[in-house]
């Protein structure tokens, strides 16, 4: 039986693997050292400011390229990291 495909994504330049094709904002927050509630989670978008990712939002990791997430103080603006 073939090994199940793993999906890769980054949080702050650290690469992680995920067993499912989709991941929620809440699940991303729980990976690695974790992202505290006092910080917002963003997904980097080529040529645009980061896009805020909600806890219940589902991200498809099968998309072309590798999804890149980062955390930022909730009081700051996206893209001004």
VOGU-3710 file (C-alpha; in Angstrom, 3 decimals, decimal comma):
1> xxxxxxxxxx> 0,000/0,000/0,000  1,400/3,413/-0,969  2,189/5,896/1,760  -0,413/8,593/2,221  0,583/11,921/0,697  1,724/14,606/3,123  1,100/18,281/2,478  3,691/20,894/3,358  3,232/24,439/4,587  5,356/27,021/6,376
11> xxxxxxxxxx> 4,858/29,005/9,548  7,433/31,781/9,922  9,917/30,006/7,546  9,643/26,656/9,388  8,325/23,803/7,200  5,652/21,481/8,599  3,866/18,453/7,142  0,154/17,754/7,410  -1,694/14,497/6,684  -4,837/16,123/5,266
21> xxxxxxxxxx> -5,409/18,166/2,130  -7,036/20,938/4,162  -6,122/22,675/7,404  -8,094/25,196/9,432  -6,796/28,411/10,923  -7,237/26,869/14,392  -5,146/23,829/13,380  -2,372/26,037/11,963  -2,321/27,931/15,279  -1,710/24,636/17,139
31> xxxxxxxxxx> 1,252/23,443/15,028  4,835/23,803/16,261  5,257/26,233/19,142  1,725/27,531/18,513  0,318/30,987/17,854  -1,261/32,760/20,833  -4,755/34,275/20,739  -3,223/37,743/21,094  -1,815/37,419/17,570  -3,557/37,273/14,192
41> xxxxxxxxxx> -2,746/34,555/11,668  -2,036/35,586/8,075  -1,314/33,705/4,867  1,235/35,279/2,523  -0,127/36,115/-0,899  2,308/36,800/-3,787  2,393/40,515/-4,607  -0,270/41,387/-2,002  -0,499/42,077/1,724  -1,027/38,986/3,852
51> xxxxxxxxxx> -4,584/37,687/4,120  -6,095/37,277/7,587  -7,012/33,630/8,276  -9,927/32,962/10,638  -9,925/30,043/13,087  -12,718/28,226/11,265  -11,408/28,981/7,783  -10,251/25,975/5,772  -7,125/26,271/3,604  -6,517/23,836/0,732
61> xxxxxxxxxx> -2,887/22,695/0,948  -3,094/21,034/-2,467  -2,793/24,397/-4,233  0,287/25,096/-6,333  3,336/26,038/-4,272  3,661/25,927/-0,508  1,323/27,909/1,720  3,135/30,346/4,000  1,630/31,536/7,263  2,834/34,100/9,749
71> xxxxxxxxxx> 1,595/35,666/12,969  1,413/39,343/13,729  0,192/41,390/16,700  -3,543/41,871/16,334  -3,071/45,653/16,566  -0,768/45,913/13,506  -1,594/45,973/9,780  -1,080/43,037/7,390  2,072/43,298/5,328  3,762/45,642/7,783
81> x> 5,597/42,902/9,621
//
